[in-house]
Amino acid sequence: MTHAIRIHGHGGPEVLRWEEVEVGAPGPGQVLLRQRACGLNYIDVYQRDGLYPPGELPAVLGMEAAGVIEAVGEGVEHLAVGDRVAYPMTQGAYAQARLIAADRLVRLPETISERQAAAIMLKGLTAHYLLFRTYPVKPGDSILVYAAAGGVGSLLSQWAKHLGARVIGCVGSEEKAEIARANGCDHIILYRQEDIPAKVREFTDGEGVAVAYDAVGKATFMASLDSLRPFGVMVSYGNASGKVEPFSPAILAPKGSLYVTRPTLATHIATRALLEEGANRLFGAVTDGLLQIQINQTYPLAETAQAHRDLEARKTTGSTVLLP
């Protein structure tokens, strides 16, 4: 027997329970993974509260982790017992051990620890697709990054700066503003007390940004649209303040023939080739020193409920890792 965090119903952090679970032998195409570190992400909150239902209950939550393979099932040839591996976007990560499809795993290079991998697989691959696929950032582009002191935002800002962008970071406090500046943000907007579009126009000589990477959702959607230059791209990739309300596409024309997209990491790692391409570029950026991984909080996996409380209260910065 082993332990995992499960929910039996939707609700607040109190529904997260530390329970004994049984993990069997790996079937064809599977491995048994002993997990060393698990990631914490806002998608976990959405699954817990029912915005993104996790499926049949009771359910083990969590979408990224890293660990060591203890057994392999029939047909698994590219991985072996003892391999250090990690994965994003495969539910069931809040566990000491689990079964998982081998084709969802990537082997870790020696330069990446299990804790680092748990901090960057979902967040780093999200930053990757945002910067290289959703809107390919070019030198000289001005971009707007929300939650610039958070897990995705910190990686997004650092990477964009290395690509030659002018990075405008949106944060909620002076403390987080200092973190965002250290991540490479050229300008800071304190969104609770400043007018976002007005500050963006000020920082861009009236032009607006090429792209707004908005993980906040409902509260900032219109501000993001109003911060774009003509033909700009609004990327809504999160709902921290709630789901974006329905809107008429007709509003995009007078605002500058704008584009709006709602991407998800699941699509960008749907094939083995996409997963490996993103992981290789991410691991390379970390190994080459382009990205500094900031694990600013750790919690025992058994105390995941407190980690959720702190995440939702905006008390966390950088990445948070749960330790089985």
Secondary structure, 3 states (H helix, E strand, C coil): CEEEEEECCCCCHHHCEEEEECCCCCCCCEEEEEEEEEECCHHHHHHHHCCCCCCCCCEECCCEEEEEEEEECCCCCCCCCCCEEEEECCCCCCECEEEEEHHHCEECCCCCCHHHHHHHHHHHHHHHHHHHHHCCCCCCCEEEEECCCEHHHHHHHHHHHHCCCEEEEEECCHHHHHHHHHCCCCEEEECCCCCHHHHHHHHCCCCCEEEEEECCCCCCHHHHHCCEEEEEEEEECCCCCCCCCCCCHHHHCCCCCCEEECCCHHHHCCCHHHHHHHHHHHHHHHHCCCCCCCEEEEEEHHHHHHHHHHHHCCCCCEEEEEEC
